[in-house]
């Protein structure tokens, strides 16, 4: 019997890009936060063999390049089960918007297949398979507030933040993540002290690692006050204080340095958020989605309405703590 799974989005609360590594990836530091916006993935297991992907959105690949296909292939092998896997993806999230939609779809597929086969992979095996398919996948095996290190695939749960009112807006602009990294390397080699592009094109320099370390200290200082020892206060007051401290900590997304000059409309979108009352606004990942965090649900709703009137895809939502994330991922059997 088919299983429907909610496939939630994420935003990046800050993102620092470190040196390019020997494997071609960059060291990263980021805080992922799951939010309540989601796609729905319907997973079915029938007699036969093979994997079939269905989606009405023509921008979503339905061949072996789809992350759901790649994860299903690995999960079926790891579980040592046979059958024809049919995956239907109902898109509500922007495609290639920096919200982790494709990665979340893949993890929803993994969890759906486990339920359908009445089998469960060990947690380490889940994370290994997810990390093989993509850097953003493992975060969706944790949910809530998650620290991402390495190339982003090494993930650690951090204490959940108080509920945050969030608005996400996505223009029609499409940002290539590999191109954004290439632009960052070029920027670093020309402008940052200690950075240089060698003959191999690999980025080196202690300054990049220093930026990573500074970010880590800022994030931990920001989060430390909101761990289990915080005095009891109203969630709204706690969230507002958290946002003020976030701004004071100067936690930013490095991609803005190179993506905004290439796509000025994204810089303007961030300015619109700030004019509409966002306490904090940022690019998510390499874009093209920009989000704002607001002190109240009413302010967030007004901002979403204003952005929609200006022609953006915009949705007001909330952050999704870890417990709620796991409570809500399963929709139904049908």
Secondary structure by P-SEA (a helix, b strand, c coil): cbbbbbbbbbbbcbbbbccccccccccbbbbbbbcccbbbbbbbbccbbbbbbbbcccccccccccaaaaaaaaaaaaaccccbbbbbbbcccccccccaaaaaaaaaaaaaaaaaacccccaaaaaaaaaaacccccccccccbbbbccccccccccccccbbbbbbbbccccccaaaaaaaaaaaaaccccccccccccccccaaaaaaaaaaaaaaaaaacccccccccccaaaaaaaaaaaaaaaccccccccccccccaaaaaaaaaaaaacccbbbbcccccbbbbbbccaaaaaaaaaaaaaaccbbbbbbbbcaaaaaaccccccc
